[in-house]
């Protein structure tokens, strides 16, 4: 966990480690505020996991990918990055890829050295999850000159750096932020006082907040949505304490939203000790969150199918390597395909595997990738 904190602290360009908390209001608040629960339910329907979901792009490749094709994975050294690497193994085996992991380090100097190594390796393609391209602009240019594409996941500024648009970029994050707000309205049965726990060092967190604020204003113009910043250094340590202190200081708060569900790990026990019964929902679920939901201690989460995410990022890379034209579906289709509101009624059987949006990924992608 300490490695996670150092990594993001080093990589969040221009981010300030905030020790205090700020607040913003989405409206006047108070008992007179009435949230439109039915409108929230209607908006949230695609995120309820009902109906058939499919691949974001199902057009077959123009030609098969040759066995032995070399793909480098940039490992930013976080637990989630390790999960993503694990999720790449099955599709790599299916295609016969030569998959290599390169650790990029925790500071600008280490990233620069690691990316120089990537350029020297001369792979056929590169996969980047979360690493801000501002740290390797010269290497991006060198790879481009060699005709080596980069496909990205959870990177917010790919287009600005001349890279292909990530399917889960800024608009995707805003859409899921809107889903979080709608879920908060539904699950609180139309509460009027909310708070959003934002982690400013994560580039995606303010985007989730932006989406949540816009949707909350639409669903309940007079509701209050406060914003409280939780420094990344507190994740895994004192984040839950900060939430408890905030709710004690703001007893009118009826429901909370967390940009990252790690904020909720260990929180239920501390809320119980403090005599607080305020519930909440977060995103980027980890196994402990699923376990808390299963035990009745956590209300809900916005699950992300991390396996489908990695197959999709690889699919984009293959299309870039082939020079195939492709187009992403509408933002809300992309967002609701990979994410779902999860509670005790639809909890995944295996917390370590988590939510799986599409059944039999291998068969579907094998057809798309022209694998016999």
N, C-alpha and C positions, 0 to 999 in steps of 0.2 A: 504494500500500500504506500509506503514512503516513496518507492520508486515512481509510482503513479503520480504522486503529488509533485515530485521534482520535475517529472517530464512535462506536465502541463504548465507548471510555473515557468519553465524554460521556453515552451513553445507558444504560449499565448502572447502573440506580438502586441505590444502596447498595452497589455492588460495590467491593471493595478490590483494588487492584493488588498482587498478591502476588509478592514477589521470591523467596521461599523455596519449598520443596516439602514437603508433608505426606504422610503415609502412613497407610493404614488396611488392616487385614487382613480377608479374608473367611473366615478359618479358621486352622487350625494350620499348614497348609502342610507342606513336607517330602516326602521320597520316598514316604511311606506314603499320601499323598493320591492318590485315583483318581477321575478325572472320568468321568462317564457319557457317553461319546462317542455311543453309540447314541441316548440320549435327546436329546442336543444336535442330532444329525442330524434326528431326528423333529420337534423344535421348529422347526428351520431350514427345513424343506421349503417353506413358503409364500414364503420369501425367496430361493429358488434360481432364481426366474424361470421355472419350469416351469408349464405349464398356461395356460389363457386368463385374461387379466385384462381388466377392463372399467371403465367409469366408476363413480365412487363413488355417484353419483345418476343414474339413467337415466330418471326420470319426466319426461315433457315439461313444459315451462313451461305455465302456464295461458293465456298469451297471448304473442304475439311481442313482441320489444323493438323499439321504434320507431327507425328510422334517425335519426341525429343525437343520440341519447341521450348525455349528457355524463358521462364518468367521469374522475375525477382519480386519478392514481397518485402515492403519496407516495414520493419517491426519497430514501433515506437516505444516498446518496453512496458506497456500497460497490460493488466489482466485481460481487458477486452481485446487488445491486439493479439494476445495469445489464443483467445477463443476464435478470432477471425482466421488466424493461421490454421488452426485445427479444422475449421469449416472449409478450407480450401483443399484439403487432402483428397476428399472423395472426387470432386470434379477434375482435379489434376490427374488422378489415377485413371479416370474414365477417358481422358484425352491423351494420356501418355506424356504429359508435360514433364519437363525437368524444372521442378519448382525449387527455388532457393530463397531462404530468408536472410535478409541483411539487417542487422541491428543498427539503427541510425543514431543512437546515443541520446543524451539528455540536454545538450547545449548546442549552440550554433556552430562551434568549432567541430564537435563530434559529428554533427549532421553533415557539415561540409565535407569532412573526410570520408564519411560513409557514402555520400552521394557521388564523390569522385570515384570510389571503388565500383559503384553501380555502373557508371559510365564506362569504366575500364572493362567490366565483365561483358559488355556488349550483348545484353539479353535481347530477346525478341519483343518483350513487353515488361512493364512495371506496374505493380498494384500498390497504391498508396491509401492507407486508411488513417485519416485524421491529421496527417502531417501537413502543416501549413506550407504551401509552395513558396512563400516569401523567403523561406530559409534555404531554398536551393534553386534560385532563378538561373544561375549560370549553368548548372547541370541540366535543368529543363531544356535550355537552349541547345546544349550539346547533344542531348538525347534526341531532340527534334531534328537536328541536323543529320543524325544517323538514321532517322526514320523509325525511332523506337517510341511507341506511344505509351502514355501513362493513363491508367483508369483509376478513378478515385472514389472513395466512400467517406461520407461524413466530413467532407472538405467544403467550406463555404465560399471559397473564392477561386475556383478552378478557372472559370471563364476569364477573370481578370488577369490571370497569368498564362493565358494562351493554351489552356488545357481543355479537354472535352468536358462538357457539363456533367457533373455528377448527378445521378438520378435522385439522390437524397441531399440536395444542396439547400440553399436558403428557403426557397418556396416550400419545399418538403417539410422543413422544420417548422415554418409558420403554420402550415396546414395541421400538423400534429399538435402544435400549441393551441390552435382553435379547437381541436378535438378534446384536448385536456380541459379547456374551459367548458365546453358543452357537457363533458362527462361530470365535471364538478357541479354544474347546475342540476343535472339529472339525478346524480347520486345524493345530493344534499336536499333534493325535493324542493328546489327553488329558494335556496338561502339567499341572503342579501349581502353578507360580509365574507369576503374571501381574501386569501393572501397567496402570493406566488413566491416560492423560494428559488431565487435565481443564483446561479454560479457564474459570475461575470467572466471568469478566466476561460470557460468553455465557449468557443465562438458560437456554438449552436444555441446556447442557453438564452441569450438575449433575443434570438429569433423566435424561439418557442414563446417567450414572454410577449413579444410583439403580436404573434398570432393569437395568444390567449386574451390579451387586452382588447384586440379588435373584436373578437367573437363575443367576449363578455359585454362589451359596450352595445353590441347588436342585440344580444339576448336580454340584457337588463341594463338599460341606460342609467338607472339610478342605483345600481349595485356598487359596492366598493370592492376594488381589487387592489390591495396593498402589494407593494414589492419589497421584499427583504433579501438583501444580498448575503449569501453564505460563501465566504472565501474557500477556495479549493483546498487550502491547507487544513481545513476543518473536516473535510470528508474522511470518514473512517475514524474520526477522533471525537471532536466536540460539536459536530453539526447538529446532532440530535439535541444536545443541550441548548444550542442557540434557538432551535425551534421551540423547545419547551419554554424558554425565557420569553420569546416573542409572544407565544400564545397566552402566557401568564400576564404579560403587559397589555395584551389586547384581547380580553375575555369575550368580546362580542364576535370574534372571528368564528365562523360556522364551518368552514371547509378550507383545506389548503391544497395547493398544486405545487409539485416539486419538479424542477427541470430535469433532475436526475434522481432516480429512485433510491440511490445510495443514501440520500438524506434520510430515508425512512428506516434504514437498517438499525435495529436496536431502539428505535424511537417508541414503539408501542409500550414497552416496559417503563420507559421514563415518563411517558404521558400518564400512565396508570398511577405511578408513584406520586405524580404531581396532582392527581385528581382531575385530569383533563380528558375529555372524551371526544375531542375534535378529530375528525377523520380527514383523509386526503388521498390523492392519487399522484403518481409520478410516472416518469418514462425512463427507458434504458434499464429494464428490469434485470436483476441478478437472481441467482437461486435463492438467497436468503429472503428476498422479497416474496417469491412464490411460496416459500415455507411460512412466512408470516401471514399471507393471505389464507393459506390452508388451515392455519391454526386459529383463524378468526381475529387476528391481531391487526391486520392491515386491510383496509377497505378494498382497494383495487389498484391496478397498474395499467399503463398503456404499453403492452408488450410489443417488441420488435422481433420479427423472425430473422435472427442473425445469420442463419444458414442460407435462407433465400437471398439475403443481402449479399453474401459473398459470391454465390453462384451468379448473381446478376452483375456484380462488378466484373467478374471474370468474363462473362458474356459480352459486356461492353468492350473489354480489352481485345477479345478475339475479333470483334467487328472492326475495331480500329486497326488491328494488325492486317486484316483482310482488305481494308479500305471499303468496307460495306457501309452503305447509307442506312441510317436508322433514326427513329424518332421516338422520344419518350411519350408515354400517355400523359393525360392531364395530371396536374399536380396532385389533386385529391385522390385520383385513381392510384397513383404511385404510393401515396401516403397510406391509404386505407388497405392497399394490398399487403403491405409489409407489417402493418400495425393493427392491434386489436385491443379493445378494452377487456381486461381480464379480471374476474373476481372469483369468489369461491365456487360459483356455479359452472364455470368453464375453465377451471385451473388445469394446466398441463399435467399429465400423469407423471412426467419426469422433470423435476425442477432444473436439472442440469442441462437438459435438452431445450426446455422452454417451449414457447409458442411456435408452431409450425403451420404456416398459412396455406401452403400448397402441398398436396400429397404427391408422393412418387416423383420428386424433383429429378432424379437421375433419368428416368424414362423420358420425361418431357424435354430435358435439355439434350439428351442423347439424340433425339429426333431433330431438334433444332440445330445441333452441332454436326449433323450428318455422320454420327458414330454408328457403325454397324452393330 
